Amino acid sequence: MDENTQHNKPTQAKVAGSACPEVVEVVMPKITEPSGFLIRRRPCEEPGAGQVLVRVEATGVSFAEQSMRRGRYPGQPKFPFVPGYDLVGVVLRVGPGVSPTLVGARIAALTKTGGWTNLALLPAKEVMPIPNTVDAAEAEALVVNGVTAWQMLHRSARVKSGQTVLIHGANGGVGTILAQMAIEAGATVIGTAAPRHHDALRALGVEPLDYKDPNLLERIRRIAPDGVNAAFDPIGGKSAEISFQTLGRAGVLVSYGIAGELKGAGLVVIPFLKHVARLLWWSVVPNGRRTIFYNVWAGHTVQRGAFYNRLKEDYSRVVSLLQSGKLTPQIAARFPLEQAVAAMELAESRTAYGKVILIPD
């Protein structure tokens, strides 16, 4: 990783009784390979009105960052920027208008960008409290991935006990959590993944299938001859077609990405709109089946208060499953923040089982 270090002295602002630490953050300067990431050091900033300064304990490497570094994320942030879709940390200082009782509180946050740092400024209204007894990396693995899985399973598909679900990418950060939640809900789970992950998926209670199997559709139908009640697909393209074809009567396809377009060329908005249009077309065909494109940020702009209330409620439910032992986040690896290049390379290798986590010092 190249270093872009600023040698300015840290500010002398007092944070929790000590000088404000230096900020260390990973920067995506442009469309680049992971080797082009930069480490930037700068003085930290005082929290402004309504803000909290958070010492980051853990932040995740997700598919979003893989898309962003290629400039192919819907709603792509402008380069240069600090990536990091979510984080877990401890509040060091609060700004004007924020209760001082938050100092020392352990929190999680859904950020979209800005998480790959040791210190983060966040709106106080958007942070979510978490117990001190929960492992930081496990709590982090449940922010975007856990909330996504919970909302798709219970709010979008409304899966019930006795039903059968299909999960593509069952070895991934979302997939492993979604599979456990579905099994906890009493569903039978069919999961696609590379064969090297099949034993681990069986251990979770999943019926694994090779995602590259040319007869995948037929194999799914053998397991679920009446069709699946819900299919969860982050890939799009042919995978989405198979998912829709496996649905039984009144089944639902929940699409939550177009990973198959990651390495394509041109504006990602074009294949994205084509994908959404195809989902809409499938829904209007009178066959009883329906499709949903899930976006964790839905409602964020027009119903901001309701969005964050729902986010906090659902994350609290997910953490409760963790505390009760009914959910175990699968951590593929933990890397120091300065090893973001290696972390991204592992995440993009498609060999990881679960979530890749960055741990700032």
MARMAR-628177 format. One line per 8 residues: number of its first residue (from 0); for each residue z, y, x of C-alpha. Coordinates in steps of 0.05 Angstrom, whole numbers, plus 5000, padded with zeros to 4 digits. Each point is the difference from the previous one (the first is absolute). Last residue first. Layout:
<nodes>
NUM	Z:Y:X  ...
</nodes>
This chain:
<nodes>
360	5326:5001:4899  4946:4995:4946  4989:4930:4971  4929:4985:4977  4990:4943:4951  4943:4950:4988  5006:4968:4932  4987:4927:4981
352	4965:4944:5035  4957:5031:5054  4934:4969:5021  4955:5050:4965  4989:5032:5069  5006:5069:4968  5076:4997:4995  5005:4974:5071
344	4955:5056:5026  5040:5051:4961  5066:4977:5030  4970:4998:5070  4977:5072:4993  5065:5022:4968  5038:4979:5062  5035:5068:5008
336	5033:4988:4933  5034:4937:5026  4971:4938:4968  5027:4951:4948  4958:4940:4981  4975:4960:4940  5059:5018:4955  4999:4959:4936
328	5045:5034:4949  5048:4950:4970  5010:5004:4924  5049:4963:4956  5057:5009:5050  5040:5044:4953  4995:5059:5048  4924:4994:5003
320	4992:4994:4925  5044:5062:4994  4954:5036:5049  4941:4986:4954  5037:5027:4939  5020:5063:5037  4928:5009:5021  4979:4997:4927
312	5050:5052:4977  4986:5047:5058  4925:4996:4989  5008:5010:4925  5042:5063:5010  4950:5023:5053  4941:4995:4953  5037:5030:4941
304	5014:5062:5040  4930:5005:5027  4964:4990:4935  4931:5032:5012  4994:4989:5075  5038:4936:5012  4975:4966:4937  4967:4943:5038
296	5025:5000:5072  5011:4924:5004  4927:4991:4979  4981:4939:4959  4930:4990:4975  5008:4961:4936  4955:4948:4968  4999:4965:4932
288	4982:4933:4970  4989:4990:4926  4926:4986:5007  4969:5061:4968  4970:5034:5062  5036:5066:5004  5048:4978:5055  4945:4971:5045
280	4964:5067:4997  5063:5038:5020  5010:4954:5060  4927:5010:5020  5008:5075:4996  5063:4996:5044  4962:4961:5053  4940:5047:4998
272	5047:5059:5007  5033:4969:5061  4933:4980:5030  4979:5074:4996  5068:5031:5019  4999:4963:5066  4948:5048:5027  4954:4968:5050
264	5008:4936:5040  5038:4936:4986  5059:4972:5038  5051:5010:4945  4954:4981:4942  5030:4931:4990  5069:5032:4996  4981:5029:4933
256	5069:5011:4971  5049:4988:4943  4963:4958:4949  5043:4971:4943  4958:4950:4962  5030:4983:4932  4996:4937:4958  4992:5003:4924
248	4965:4932:5001  5000:4972:5070  4981:5039:5062  4967:4962:5056  4934:5037:4993  5034:5066:5010  5031:4978:5065  4935:4971:5025
240	4964:5066:4986  5057:5038:5035  4993:4957:5062  4924:5011:5000  5011:5075:5008  5072:5023:4996  5053:4983:5051  5069:5019:4973
232	4999:4949:4942  5055:4979:4954  4981:4950:4946  5038:4990:4935  5004:4948:4945  4961:4949:5040  4947:4957:4967  5005:4941:4953
224	4983:4951:5055  5053:5032:5047  5005:4955:5061  4929:4973:4993  4976:5069:4982  5027:5028:5065  4963:4946:5039  4935:5015:4963
216	5005:5075:5016  5015:4986:5073  4940:4955:5011  4974:5038:5060  5071:4998:5030  5010:5064:5039  5065:5019:4965  5028:4931:5015
208	5047:4981:4944  5076:5000:4997  5044:4975:4941  5060:5046:5010  5073:4978:4999  5024:5044:5058  4998:4941:5048  4929:4986:4975
200	4982:5070:5023  5028:4987:5070  4961:4935:5004  4936:5034:4977  5001:5057:5051  4956:4967:5053  4951:4980:4944  4979:5073:4989
192	5024:5029:4934  4991:4992:4925  5061:4992:4955  5009:4961:4936  5068:5016:4968  5033:4966:4940  5043:5051:4963  5074:4999:4986
184	5016:5073:5014  5030:4980:5067  4934:4966:5016  4963:5065:4984  5049:5040:5042  4992:4953:5059  4924:5002:4996  4999:5076:4994
176	5043:5007:5062  4955:4955:5042  4938:5034:4973  5022:5072:5011  5012:4992:5075  4945:4948:5008  5000:4924:4997  4980:4997:4927
168	4936:5037:5016  4973:4984:4930  5053:4984:4948  4983:4958:4939  5051:4994:4944  5021:4945:4952  5046:5011:4941  5063:4961:4982
160	5046:5060:5006  4966:5065:4985  4954:5047:5038  4997:5071:4973  4933:5013:5035  5008:5075:5011  5074:5016:4994  5032:4934:5022
152	4954:4970:5052  4962:5062:5022  5062:5043:4999  5043:4950:5039  4947:4986:5053  4985:5073:5012  5074:5017:5003  5011:4945:5050
144	4941:5018:5044  5010:5076:4998  5075:4997:5013  5018:4926:5009  4980:4991:5073  5044:5061:5016  5062:4966:4970  4986:4939:5043
136	4990:5043:5062  5064:5039:4987  5044:4939:4986  5041:5011:4937  5075:5012:5007  4994:5076:4998  4976:4996:4928  4937:5039:4981
128	4992:5070:4970  4928:5023:4982  4970:5064:5028  4952:5042:4958  5048:5053:4974  5022:5017:5072  4930:5019:5020  4989:4969:5069
120	5002:5024:5073  4993:4940:5046  5030:4982:5067  4984:4939:5043  4927:5000:4980  4947:4956:4969  5018:5019:4928  4958:5063:4992
112	4947:4976:4950  5002:4965:4932  5074:5019:4996  5038:4949:4957  5072:5010:5020  5062:4960:5015  5071:5026:5009  5066:4989:5036
104	5048:5057:4988  5033:5033:5060  4990:5070:4973  4984:4993:4926  5069:5027:4982  4975:5068:5025  4965:5009:4932  4931:5031:5009
96	4986:5072:4981  4991:5024:5071  4980:4944:5048  5034:4935:5016  5015:4967:5066  5002:4931:5032  4979:4957:4941  4993:4928:5022
88	4935:4960:5000  4949:4956:4965  4926:5015:5001  4934:5000:4962  4926:5011:5008  5001:5018:5074  4945:5041:5033  5009:5065:5039
80	4939:5044:4992  4940:5027:5038  4956:4992:4959  4998:5017:4926  5031:4948:4954  4951:4952:4965  5006:5002:4924  4969:4931:4995
72	5010:4972:5071  4938:4990:5042  5010:5048:5058  5004:4940:5047  5071:5016:5021  5016:5010:4926  4977:4930:4979  5046:4964:5048
64	5055:5050:4982  4993:4981:4927  5002:4925:5016  5072:5009:5020  5041:5010:5063  5071:5016:4980  5057:5046:5017  5071:4985:5023
56	5063:5037:5020  4974:5071:4990  5051:5055:5011  4990:5043:4938  5001:5076:4992  5008:5018:4927  4962:5051:4959  5013:5042:4937
48	4996:5065:5038  4979:4988:5072  5024:4947:5048  5004:5028:5071  4944:4978:5045  4998:4952:5059  4972:5020:5067  4937:4963:5020
40	4977:4934:5030  4932:4971:4982  4979:4928:5013  4925:4992:4989  4959:4945:4967  4933:4987:5034  5016:4928:5018  5004:4986:4925
32	4925:5012:4995  4982:5069:4978  4979:5046:4943  5038:5062:5022  5067:5021:5029  5043:4946:4968  5068:5022:5025  5063:4961:5015
24	5065:5039:4999  5059:5017:5045  5042:5058:4976  5053:5024:5048  5071:4997:4975  5035:5058:4964  5063:5015:5040  5063:4967:4973
16	5050:5007:4943  4959:4967:4945  4939:5039:5022  5011:5066:5036  4938:5040:5017  4992:5010:5075  4925:4988:5001  4974:4948:5048
8	4968:5027:5064  4924:5003:5001  4966:4946:5042  4947:4981:4949  4974:4930:5013  4932:4973:4980  5006:4928:5023  4944:4950:4997
0	5019:4932:4973
</nodes>
